[in-house]
Amino acid sequence: MKKPIGWACWTCWACCVFLAAPLALAQDPAQADAHPALTAPAPAKGAAKDVAKAGKKAETKKSETQKAQAQKKQPSEKQAAQQARVRECNAEAGEKKGEARKKFMSACVKEKQKAQQQRLTACGKEANDRKMKGDERKAFMKECLAIKKN
């Protein structure tokens, strides 16, 4: 078995690859022109079209990714409702600090959640009594929950 020279072993190709990678990436672009071995070979015929297609695909992927990220940033209805409850409780908490604030916030959010569930149950029961279905039921539930909240 060969002995390691310095801090690299020559018996393992991975060492060579990992040792050479930082050197290749750290080249100064101005000096790269001076060394022909560091420059890339000339592209083959038709390579420009392939590069243009790849660029268009990359742009499309970027725009799709940006759209997906914009959609992710919008909270769901449940998240928005929870955030609203927390905001209301936070305003009510006032100057409380530490453990007292934590207990108050927990109790407050649970209380508001129960109240919302009770409104939902009452409105749902009323819609069932009226034998509503589909869009008519949705519209009624939305209106009923808004009225009972205020």
The 8 nearest C-alpha neighbors of each residue, nearest first, counted from 0:
[[1, 2, 10, 3, 9, 8, 11, 4],
 [2, 0, 3, 10, 9, 8, 4, 11],
 [1, 3, 4, 0, 8, 9, 10, 5],
 [4, 2, 8, 7, 5, 9, 1, 6],
 [5, 3, 7, 8, 6, 2, 9, 1],
 [4, 6, 7, 3, 8, 2, 9, 14],
 [5, 7, 4, 8, 3, 14, 9, 18],
 [8, 6, 5, 4, 3, 14, 9, 15],
 [7, 9, 3, 10, 4, 11, 14, 6],
 [8, 10, 11, 3, 7, 12, 1, 14],
 [11, 9, 8, 12, 1, 0, 3, 14],
 [10, 12, 13, 9, 14, 8, 15, 7],
 [13, 11, 15, 14, 16, 10, 9, 17],
 [14, 12, 16, 15, 11, 17, 18, 10],
 [15, 13, 17, 12, 16, 11, 18, 7],
 [14, 16, 18, 12, 13, 17, 19, 11],
 [17, 15, 13, 19, 18, 14, 20, 12],
 [16, 18, 14, 20, 19, 15, 13, 21],
 [17, 19, 15, 16, 20, 14, 21, 22],
 [18, 20, 16, 22, 17, 21, 15, 23],
 [21, 19, 23, 17, 22, 18, 16, 24],
 [22, 20, 24, 23, 19, 25, 18, 17],
 [21, 23, 25, 19, 20, 24, 26, 18],
 [24, 22, 20, 21, 25, 26, 19, 37],
 [23, 25, 21, 22, 26, 20, 19, 27],
 [24, 26, 22, 23, 21, 27, 20, 28],
 [27, 25, 24, 23, 28, 22, 31, 30],
 [26, 28, 30, 29, 31, 25, 24, 32],
 [29, 27, 31, 30, 26, 32, 25, 33],
 [30, 28, 27, 31, 32, 33, 26, 34],
 [29, 31, 33, 27, 32, 28, 34, 26],
 [30, 32, 28, 34, 33, 29, 37, 27],
 [33, 31, 30, 34, 29, 35, 38, 28],
 [32, 34, 30, 31, 35, 29, 37, 38],
 [35, 33, 31, 36, 32, 37, 30, 38],
 [34, 36, 38, 37, 33, 32, 31, 39],
 [35, 37, 34, 38, 39, 31, 33, 32],
 [38, 36, 35, 34, 31, 39, 32, 23],
 [37, 39, 35, 36, 31, 40, 32, 34],
 [38, 40, 41, 37, 36, 35, 42, 31],
 [41, 39, 42, 38, 43, 36, 37, 35],
 [40, 42, 43, 39, 38, 44, 46, 47],
 [43, 41, 46, 40, 44, 47, 45, 39],
 [42, 44, 46, 45, 41, 47, 40, 49],
 [45, 43, 46, 42, 47, 48, 41, 49],
 [44, 46, 47, 48, 43, 49, 42, 50],
 [45, 47, 49, 48, 44, 43, 42, 50],
 [48, 46, 50, 45, 49, 51, 44, 42],
 [49, 47, 51, 46, 50, 45, 52, 53],
 [50, 48, 46, 52, 47, 51, 53, 45],
 [49, 51, 53, 47, 48, 52, 54, 46],
 [50, 52, 54, 48, 49, 53, 47, 55],
 [53, 51, 49, 55, 54, 50, 48, 56],
 [52, 54, 50, 56, 51, 55, 57, 49],
 [53, 55, 51, 57, 52, 56, 50, 58],
 [56, 54, 58, 52, 57, 53, 59, 51],
 [57, 55, 59, 53, 58, 54, 60, 52],
 [56, 58, 54, 60, 55, 59, 61, 53],
 [59, 57, 61, 55, 60, 56, 62, 54],
 [60, 58, 56, 62, 61, 57, 63, 55],
 [59, 61, 63, 57, 58, 62, 64, 56],
 [62, 60, 58, 64, 59, 63, 65, 57],
 [61, 63, 65, 59, 64, 60, 66, 58],
 [64, 62, 60, 66, 65, 61, 59, 67],
 [63, 65, 61, 67, 62, 66, 60, 68],
 [64, 66, 62, 68, 67, 63, 61, 69],
 [67, 65, 69, 63, 64, 68, 62, 70],
 [66, 68, 64, 70, 65, 69, 71, 63],
 [69, 67, 71, 65, 70, 66, 64, 72],
 [70, 68, 66, 72, 67, 71, 65, 73],
 [69, 71, 67, 68, 72, 73, 66, 74],
 [72, 70, 68, 73, 69, 67, 74, 66],
 [71, 73, 69, 70, 68, 74, 67, 75],
 [72, 74, 71, 70, 75, 69, 79, 68],
 [75, 73, 78, 79, 72, 76, 71, 77],
 [74, 76, 78, 77, 79, 73, 80, 71],
 [75, 77, 79, 78, 80, 74, 81, 73],
 [78, 76, 80, 75, 79, 81, 74, 82],
 [77, 79, 81, 75, 80, 76, 74, 82],
 [78, 80, 82, 76, 77, 81, 74, 75],
 [81, 79, 83, 77, 78, 82, 76, 84],
 [82, 80, 78, 84, 83, 79, 77, 85],
 [81, 83, 79, 85, 80, 84, 78, 86],
 [82, 84, 86, 80, 81, 85, 79, 87],
 [85, 83, 81, 87, 82, 86, 108, 88],
 [84, 86, 82, 88, 83, 87, 89, 81],
 [87, 85, 89, 83, 84, 88, 82, 90],
 [88, 86, 84, 90, 89, 85, 83, 91],
 [89, 87, 91, 85, 90, 86, 107, 92],
 [88, 90, 86, 92, 91, 87, 85, 104],
 [91, 89, 87, 88, 92, 93, 86, 85],
 [90, 92, 88, 89, 93, 87, 86, 107],
 [93, 91, 89, 90, 95, 88, 94, 100],
 [92, 94, 91, 95, 90, 89, 96, 100],
 [93, 95, 92, 96, 100, 91, 90, 89],
 [96, 94, 100, 93, 92, 99, 97, 103],
 [97, 95, 100, 99, 94, 98, 101, 92],
 [96, 98, 100, 99, 101, 95, 102, 94],
 [97, 99, 101, 100, 102, 96, 103, 95],
 [98, 100, 102, 101, 97, 96, 103, 95],
 [101, 99, 96, 103, 95, 98, 97, 102],
 [102, 100, 98, 104, 103, 99, 105, 97],
 [101, 103, 105, 99, 100, 104, 106, 98],
 [102, 104, 100, 106, 101, 105, 107, 99],
 [105, 103, 107, 101, 106, 102, 100, 108],
 [104, 106, 102, 108, 103, 107, 101, 109],
 [107, 105, 109, 103, 104, 108, 110, 102],
 [106, 108, 104, 110, 109, 105, 103, 88],
 [107, 109, 111, 110, 105, 106, 104, 84],
 [110, 108, 112, 106, 107, 111, 113, 105],
 [111, 109, 107, 113, 112, 108, 106, 114],
 [112, 110, 114, 108, 113, 109, 107, 115],
 [111, 113, 109, 115, 110, 114, 108, 116],
 [114, 112, 116, 110, 115, 111, 117, 109],
 [113, 115, 111, 117, 116, 112, 110, 118],
 [116, 114, 112, 118, 113, 117, 119, 111],
 [115, 117, 113, 119, 114, 118, 120, 112],
 [116, 118, 120, 114, 119, 115, 121, 113],
 [119, 117, 115, 121, 116, 120, 122, 114],
 [118, 120, 116, 122, 117, 121, 123, 115],
 [119, 121, 117, 123, 118, 122, 124, 116],
 [122, 120, 118, 124, 123, 119, 117, 125],
 [121, 123, 125, 119, 124, 120, 143, 118],
 [124, 122, 126, 120, 125, 121, 119, 127],
 [125, 123, 127, 121, 126, 122, 120, 128],
 [124, 126, 128, 122, 127, 123, 121, 129],
 [127, 125, 123, 129, 124, 128, 131, 130],
 [128, 126, 130, 124, 129, 125, 123, 131],
 [129, 127, 125, 130, 126, 124, 131, 123],
 [128, 130, 126, 127, 131, 125, 124, 132],
 [131, 129, 127, 128, 126, 132, 125, 136],
 [130, 132, 136, 126, 129, 127, 135, 133],
 [133, 131, 136, 135, 134, 130, 137, 126],
 [134, 132, 136, 135, 137, 131, 138, 139],
 [133, 135, 137, 136, 138, 132, 139, 131],
 [134, 136, 138, 133, 137, 132, 139, 131],
 [137, 135, 132, 139, 131, 134, 133, 138],
 [138, 136, 134, 140, 139, 135, 141, 133],
 [137, 139, 141, 135, 136, 140, 134, 142],
 [138, 140, 136, 142, 137, 141, 143, 135],
 [141, 139, 143, 137, 142, 138, 144, 136],
 [140, 142, 138, 144, 139, 143, 137, 145],
 [141, 143, 145, 139, 140, 144, 146, 138],
 [144, 142, 140, 146, 145, 141, 139, 122],
 [143, 145, 147, 141, 146, 142, 140, 148],
 [144, 146, 142, 148, 143, 147, 141, 149],
 [147, 145, 143, 148, 149, 144, 142, 141],
 [146, 148, 144, 149, 145, 143, 118, 142],
 [149, 147, 145, 146, 144, 118, 115, 143],
 [148, 146, 147, 145, 144, 143, 142, 118]]
